[in-house]
């Protein structure tokens, strides 16, 4: 697994993750982990998505402040 950066998640994966978990992740495929209905059964309309995203970004900035 080569990444353009190697941070804490990569270090955890390479050195601290149990061998059984690491090997399961390496041999898996995206479809093994995420179903087609994850995380929602239906896609949101673009306008609804953008409206909710804007509100959530404002809340994130508030929390960071």
JOLIN-V25558 format. One record per residue. N is the residue number from 1. RES is the residue in one small letter. D_FIRST is the distance of its C-alpha to the first C-alpha in whole Angstrom. Layout:
# JOLIN-V25558
[[N & RES & D_FIRST] [N & RES & D_FIRST]]
This chain:
# JOLIN-V25558
[[1 & x & 0] [2 & x & 4] [3 & x & 7] [4 & x & 10] [5 & x & 11] [6 & x & 10] [7 & x & 13] [8 & x & 14] [9 & x & 12] [10 & x & 9] [11 & x & 12] [12 & x & 13] [13 & x & 10] [14 & x & 10] [15 & x & 13] [16 & x & 16] [17 & x & 14] [18 & x & 16] [19 & x & 15] [20 & x & 16] [21 & x & 15] [22 & x & 11] [23 & x & 12] [24 & x & 14] [25 & x & 11] [26 & x & 8] [27 & x & 12] [28 & x & 13] [29 & x & 14] [30 & x & 15] [31 & x & 18] [32 & x & 18] [33 & x & 17] [34 & x & 20] [35 & x & 23] [36 & x & 25] [37 & x & 27] [38 & x & 25] [39 & x & 26] [40 & x & 29] [41 & x & 31] [42 & x & 32] [43 & x & 31] [44 & x & 33] [45 & x & 35] [46 & x & 34] [47 & x & 37] [48 & x & 36] [49 & x & 33] [50 & x & 33] [51 & x & 36] [52 & x & 34] [53 & x & 32] [54 & x & 34] [55 & x & 36] [56 & x & 33] [57 & x & 32] [58 & x & 35] [59 & x & 35] [60 & x & 31] [61 & x & 33] [62 & x & 36] [63 & x & 34] [64 & x & 32] [65 & x & 35]]
